[in-house]
Amino acid sequence: MNTSEQTKLAAQVRSANGFEPIPPLHSKIPHITEAYEIQTINRNIWLQAGRKQTGYKVAFTTLESQRLFGTKEPVYGTLFKDMEFANGSTIPEGKLANPKLEGEIVMELSQDLTGDAFDEAAVRASIGAIYPALEIPDSSFSGKFNAVDMAAENAAAAGYVLGERFPLRADFDLSNIGLTMSKNGRIVDSGTSANCMGSPLNVLVWLANALAIAGQQLRAGQIVFAGSLIPIIPVHPGDSVEATVEDLGKVRCQFDTA
């Protein structure tokens, strides 16, 4: 795939959204590497337009989701400040077309991760704080899409909510954090952080190395969403959702009525 073809596909992705979706693009993209190049083209355009990058999200951190979307590894996307909603916010009707809901653990970096290879110890040392969080993906595709499409369209990143910030203690076990999700006052699912590649720390190690291969790196102050602790939840106008996370408190939002 040449640069001109990537630029054209990037423009298609950039102009699409859930209200005006496009057909999946994977038949036109030879490899996921080219899909990430399309994502990078759009990220650079958005940054030049004044959007502020806040970090990354990682999707497909369970074997089940990887099988479902035809991949053997996760997919990452870029997060921007204009995707953030305050804890307890009402998401305006019409802001997102077909939002879903995920309960996640977020890690905030206290130092840059520089280099070309990272191990667990180096990555753990870079984490300054963690948050309970909700992620709200919203795809721009009209048909059945796969991991290549997800990489090209920025991993369906659309919105997120952060709970309270907790400085990471040296003895805190990232691999065994429980989460219970409620919708409209009723518990709908529960899970643990072990569902995310065994631990959110493993997700961060994977991301740091994946970005290094792409010539990028994680920076101090950036946040990383480590994947959902539970299966994705559909939401509709009028729904209220709340995640209760062990040792980290609650995070919630509601979706405005149509």
N, C-alpha and C positions, 0 to 999 in steps of 0.2 A: 504494500500500500504506500503510495507516494504522498508527499506533503499536501499537494492540492486536494487529493481525495480525503485526507484526514481533516483538512480545513472545512470542506463542504459538509462532511458528516458532523463535525463539531458545531457548525452553524445550525444544522437541523436539530441537534440535541438542545442547543442553547435556546432555540425559539419554541421548543415544545414544553408542555406542562400537562398536568392531569386533565385540564379542561380542553386542551387542544393536543391530544396525544398523537404520537407517530408510530408506525409499525416498528417492531424490533429490527435492529441493525446487524445482528450477529452474522447473517449470511454475507455481509459486505466487509466484515472485519476478520482478517485471517487468524489473528491471535490476540489474546488478552493484552499483550504488550502494546499493540496498536490501540486498543480500547483505552488504556491508561494514557496514551499520548493524546488521544482526543479529549480525555478529562483534563489533562494538563493545559491544552490549548484554551479550553473554556475557563479554567481556573485563572490563568494569566490575564485573560480578557476581563474577567470579573474583578480581579485585583486592580487592574489598570483603571477600571470604571469607579473605583473607590470602595468596593466591598472589603471588609476586614476579615481575614481568616482567623478563626479561633482554635482550629485543630482539625481532628479527623474522626471519622466513624469507621468501624470495621463491621462488616456484615458476613453472614455465613460462617459463624464460628462454631457451629455444631456439624457433625458428620451428616445428620439428617438433612439439614438445609443445603449442604454442599452437594449431596446426591440429588436433591430436588432441582437444583439449578445448574447441574452439570459441571461441577468444579471439584478439585481436590484440595483447594485452599480457600481462605477467606477473600473478600474483596474490600477495598478501602475507598473512601470518598472524603471530600473536603467539607469542613463545616465553616460557616460564616456567621458573624455576629447578628446579622439580620434574620437568622433562623431561630434565635433564642427567644423564648418566652419566660417570663418570671414565674416562679413557683406559685401555683394557685391561679394562674391566668385563665382567662376565657379566650379560646382560639376563635377569632372572628369567622363567621360564616362566609364562605367564598374565598378564604385565604388558601385552603388546600382542597383539592378535588376529591381524592379518594384516600384520605389519611388512614394509616394503621397506627398501632401503638405497641411499643416495646418497653420493658423494664430493664434498666441497665445499671452497671457500675461505670463511673467515669473517673479516669486518672488525670491529674494535672501535673505537668512536668515542672520541676524547680530548676532544671538545668538543661542546656542543650545536649542532644545526643549526637556527637560528632564522630565520624569514622566510617568504616565500611563493613563492620561486622559487630554484632552485639550479643552478649550473653545475658543470662538471667540476673546475675549480680549487678552488672552495669546498669541494666534497665531499672531494676528495683531501686537502686541508689538515685535514679533520676526523678522518681515520683515524690512530689511534695505534698500532695493532698488527693483525697478521693471524694466523690459525691454520689448520692443516690440520684437517679435520673430517669427521665422518660425520653424516648426518641420517637419521632413522628415521621416515618417515611411516607413518600407519595410519589409513585412512579409516573413517568411520562410516556409509557408504552401502551399501545392499544391491544396487543396480542400477547402470546406466551413468550416471555423473555427469559434469558439465561444470564450466567455470570458475566459473559462478555458485554452484554447490553448494560448490565449494572455498573461495570467498570467505566464504560463510556459515558453513562449519564450521572456520574458522581454518586453512585451507590444509593440512588433515590433519596439523598439527603434533602430534607425539607423543613424540619422543625425539631426543636428539643427544649426540654425543661430541666434545669438543674435544681436539686435540693440544696440542703445545707452543706457547706464546705467543711471537711474534716482533715486536719493535718494527718499524714500517714505515720502511725507509730511503727517503730522498728519491729515490734512483736505482733503486728496485725496480720492475720491470715487472710490474704486476698482470695484464696481458693475455696473458702467455706462461708460465704455470705448468703444468707437466706433472703428471699424476696417473696412477698405476697401481693398479688394484684387484685384490686377491687374495681368493679365497674358498676356505677349507679348504686353504690352501697352494698354490693354483693361480691364476695370473693369468687373470682373466676379462674385463678390459676396460681401456682407457686413454683419456685425453682431455686436453685443455688448458683453461685458464681462458678462452680465447677463445670457447669454446662458450657461455659465459654472456653473451649480448648483446654479444659482442666483448671484454668485460672485466668483471670484478666491479665495477670502478669505475662502469661504465655502469648496472649493476644498482642500485648505491647511489644514483646520481643519480635514476634512475627512482623508487625508493622514497621518497626525500626529498621529491620533488615530489608523488607520489601521496598521501603522508601530509599534506602541506601543504594540498592540496585538501580533504582530509577534516577539516581543523582540528586535526591532530596534528603531532608533530615528533619527530625522533630526539634522544636525550639522550646526554650523555657517559657512557661506561661501558657503553652498550648494544652488543650484538653483532648482526651482520646476516649470515645465511646467504645466499649469492649464487646459489644454484642448482647443480644437479649438473653436474660436468664430464663425466660419462658417463651413458648410459641407466640408468634405475632397475634395481636388481638385486633379485630375490626372495630372501628368506632364510627358513630353517626352523629349528626346534629342533635344536641341535647344531652349527649352522654357526658358523664363525669367519671374520671378515672383517678385512682390513687394507688401508688406503690408504697408499701411499708417494707423498709429494708433493715435487716438486723444490724443493730448498733449504729445505724446511720439515719434513722428517722423516716419521715414521709416526704413524698413529692407527688404533686397532683396538678391536674388541669381539667378544664371542661371545654366542650365544643358547643359554640353558640347555635341556637336553633335557627332553622332556615326561615 
